[in-house]
Amino acid sequence: MTEKEFLIMETAMKLFAQKGYSSTSIQDITRESGISKGAFYLHFETKEALLLQTFHYYFGKIKENTDHIMQLPLSPRDKLAKQMEVQLEDVLRHKEFIIMQFRERAIPFSNGIEEFLHQMKRASFRFYQMSLLEIYGEKIRPYTLDISFLLSGIFEHILGMLIFEKIPLDQRRVPQFLLRRLDDIVDGYIRAEEAPLLNPELFSELTKESKCFQDNVIEQTMREITFLLESEKNPLLQDTLLLIKEELQSSSPRIALLKGMRANIEGISPYKQLQKQLDSLMTIGLE
């Protein structure tokens, strides 16, 4: 991402938080950013394209942090605590982004943005469910979806209190507080031997939908690569396209390699669509 793109995104998020997405015009963004409309359209085709790119950027950062934490030599419990700590810091650092999402909940986004947000929600629940199984074991498998929703709800309300109500909470205590409440919730389910409210098969359906969405994006990306190869004369870019194609066809595509190939096409106008598709794949993750 270029410095100017980042400036536009940061400015837009502040304006979206203050005025709302619908009430903020491209002229507002360019005036506040100190750039011309022409410069804006060099980087983003529409305001909606800017918003989608912003979602990709912020959720991509969250995924990078999550992937890094998962590689640390920590216990599953400490990894979840660290994830909560980092996520809390990220949210407070970019609170305009969260405020904008809350303000615009009643306004329908395009199908592309709505689908992307659904994918991020599913990814979040997948992470919670995997963490729960690693911490508490197979005995809680039937309840992982219930508990994930409860944990997510408590965390979101704490974030809301910090951002909107500005209640003076000691955010350093939040991860351990949540883990202790998690212990209480798990213990309650085990002792009660109550049937889960949410059917565990629902998660399987969510996972299938997520995989279907991923497969569709890969298919679109492969078509875009084929289209670009038909007219590309630069040997370096030809090799880049072929490497991306080969990687996406593998059983376990490597995100690090795709990021490297993505850097090779940064800023090249005919490759904008491919850049967006790769950003989407790297944000939602590849299975």
Secondary structure, 3 states (H helix, E strand, C coil): CCHHHHHHHHHHHHHHHHHCCCCCCHHHHHHHHCCCHHHHHHHCCCHHHHHHHHHHHHHHHHHHHHHHHHCCCCCHHHHHHHHHHHHHHHHHHCHHHHHHHHHCCCCCCCHHHHHHHHHHHHHHHHHHHHHHHHHHCHHHHHHHHHHHHHHHHHHHHHHHHHHHHCCCCCHHHHHHHHHHHHHHHHHHHHHHCCCCCCCCHHHHHHHHHHHHHHHHHHHHHHHHHHHHHHHCCCHHHHHHHHHHHHHHHCCCCCHHHHHHHHHHCCCCHHHHHHHHHHHHHHHHCCC
